[in-house]
Amino acid sequence: MPSKKALVRRPSPRLAEGLVTHIERAKVDVGLAVDQWEAYTEALRTHGWETVEVEPADDCPDSVFVEDTVVMFRNVALIARPGAESRRGETAGVEEAVAALGCSVNWIWAPGTLDGGDVLKIGDTVFVGRGGRTNAAGVQQLRAAFEPLGARVVAVPVNKVLHLKSAVTALPDGTVVGHIPKMDSLTLFPSFLHVPEESGAHVVLLGGDKLLMAASAPKTAALYEDLGYEPVVVDISEFEKLEGCVTCLSVRLRELYA
């Protein structure tokens, strides 16, 4: 049986210096952020995920957002080349971690840039956001890496938010969920549900009907509950101040075998 593992990385002491692009900078309480990260990782473990801590990168303020450093398809790990040059030091530790788990490792090379937060997988369809952090060469390299494995790669324009997954994620049945004011295009998604809060567009599929989501979206949590899902709510307020969300604090590896 495949084992469910989640890569996570402890917040840097310099977290408050993290990048912001589309929002106003707000003061980050690093101590509270560490507490919130601990609760987030505990929620993963409580729902059947083994957390694997990547070596900390204390000199990289954004390193807690580990999802941006690697994209998984089946057992292949595509090491990203972040669009923000200041984040490129984050990938070495992640490469070590996925190699140690037995993944086949591939890389995005210059001039390509790709952030993992721009990649949304629904079955064998891989949506990739073309925006401020992921360029056309990065999209081409992702396509070259994953299409031979059976992926269907669909490029999506992203202009209003940092990453594609800042705007949309997907429910277990494949329905894409998003907050329309933050989206550039609806027509590329076969099934779409508008949610009332921006942060409600971010869900991590824990398994079964359980959805990990932020405490800042209570109306959306009620909507999901009404649709028969079970929201698992965590407070990530300090990471939201840095354009973070529940998806970018871990990399979920579902197809590795123990």
N, C-alpha and C positions, 0 to 999 in steps of 0.2 A: 504493500500500500504506500502511496506517496505520503511523505511527512510534510506538515505545514510549518514552515519556518518563516520568520520575519526578521530581516536585518534592521537594526536600530543603532543610533549613535548618540551618545550622551551629549547634552548641550555644551558648547564651548563657554568658558568664563567670559568671552568677548561677545556673547550672543547679542547684546544690546547694540553692537556696531553693525549688525547685519544689514543687508541691502534692502531698500524699499524703492519701488518704481512707480506704482500706480496709486499709492495712498500717502497721506501725510505721516511723517515720522512721529511716533509716540514713545514715551518713556517705557522701557521694558524692565520688569522686575526679574532679574536673572534667578534669584532664589526661588521665586514662585514658579518660574518656568521649569526649573529642575523638578520641583514637586509635581507639576502638571505632566512632565515627561514620565516620571515614575508611575503616575496613575494611568497614563496612556499605555505604557508597556505592560502594566499589570492587567489592564483590560484585555490586551491581546492574549496574554498567558491564560487568563481565566476562561477564555473561549477557544482554547485548544491550540494556540500558536506557540511554538518554541521560539523565544526571542534570542537572536544571535547578535551580540554587541560588536560592532565594528570598532577598531582601535580609535580612540578619541583623536580629533584634530583640533586641538585647543587654539591654534593660531588662525583657524578658519571660522569666522563668526557664524556663517550660515551652515556649518557642517551637520547640524542636527537634522537638516532637511535632506536626509540620506537618499530619498527617492530620486533626486535630481542626478545622482551620480551613475546610475546603472538602469538598464531596461532588460527585463527578462522575457524570453519567449521560449516555452518548453524548458529545456535545461541549458539554454544558451544565454549567457550574460553579455550584453553589449555595454561596454564601459563608455560612459558619456564623455563628451568634451564640452563642459559648461560654457554657455554663452557669455557669462561674466568671467573675465579673466581671473579675478580675485578668488574664484571658487575652484580653479583647476587643481589646486593642491589637495582637494578632498577625495580624488578618485583612487589614489594608490592604495589606501587602506581598504577601500571597498573591493578593489580588484583582488587583494589578498584574501579577503573574507569569502568571496564567491568561489575563488579557485579552491580554497580549503574545503568548501562544501561539495566539490566535485563537478562544478559547472564548467562547460566549455566557454572559453572567454574570447570575445571579439572586441574591437575598439572603433570608436569614431576618430578619424584622423583629420588634421588641418587640410583644407580650410573649413571643414565641417564643424558646426557646433550643434549640440543637442543636449537639452535638459530632460531628465526623465519625467519631470512633471508635465511635459508636453505630450506624453504618450498614454493613451487610454485603450486598453485591450478589452474587447467584448467577443468572447469565443476566439475564433481565428482572425477576426478583423482587428487591425491595429490602426487606430486613429492617431495621427501625429500632428500637433499644432505647429504651424509655421508662423513664428512671431518674433518677439524681441530677443529670445534666448536660443531659438532653434532656427538655423538657416536652411536654404534650399539644399546645400551640399550635405548637411546632416540628415535631411529627409531622404535624400538619394542613398546615402550609406546605410541607413536603417532599412530601407527597402531591399538593398542588396544583401543585407545580413539575414533578414527574416523571410523574405518571399520564397527562397529555396526550401524553407522549413514548412511551407504551407500557409504562411500569413498572407492576408489581403491587406495592403497598406493604403490608407486613405488620408491625404493631407487636408488639413483644416486651417483656414486663416484665423489668426489670433491677434487682436489689436487692443482690446479693451481691458485685458487682465494680463497678469504675469505669464501664466502657463495655460494650456488647454484645460488641465484639471483644476485650475482656479475657477473655470466656468462650468465644467460638466464632469460628472462621473456616471456610473450606471448601476441600476438595480440588478438583483440576481436574474431576473427574467430578460435582461438585455435592454430594458427601457433606459434611455439616456435622461438624466435629470439635470436641470440647470435653471438659472435665474435669468430670464430673457434679457434684461437690460445689460447684462455682462457678456452677451453672446454676439458673435459676428455673423453666424450662419446657422440656421436650423435645418436646412434642406438636406444636409449631408447625413443626417441621422434618421434611420428608418422608423424609430419610435421615440417620442420625446414627451416628457412631463415637466411643465413649468412648476417651480417651487417658490414659495413666497419670500424666502430669505436667501441672500447670496451664499452664506455659509452652509445652508441646507443642501446646496448642490454637491457637497463633498461627502461621500460615504465610502467606507471601507467594508467590503463584504467579509464578514467573519465566518460565514458558513451557515447553511440553512436559511432561516429568515432573519438573521441578526445583522444589523447595520451599525457599525461604529460611526458616530457623528458628533459634531460639536454642540456644546451646551448653548451656544449663541443662536441656535435656530429652533426654538421651541415649537413654533407654528408648523415648521416642516416636519419635525419629529411627530407631531400629532397627525399630520397628513400620512406619513409612512405607516404609523400605527393603524390608521383607518384602512390602509390598503393591505393589512395583514402582516406587516413586518414588525420586528421587535427592535426599536432603537436602543443602542447601548451608548449612553451619552457621556462624553468627557469634556472637561473644561480645558480649552487650549488658548485662552485669551492672550497670553503673552506671545505666542507664536503667530496668532492672527495679526498682531501689531507689525509683523514682519512679512505679511502676505502668505503666511503658512496656513496649512489646513491638515485635517486628519490623514489625508493620503500621503503627504510628503514627509511625514515623520517615520515612515517605515517602507521597506520593500518586501512585499509578500511573495514568497516562493512556494507555489502550490504543487509543482510537478517534480520535485526532487524525491528520490527514493532513499529511505533510511538504510 
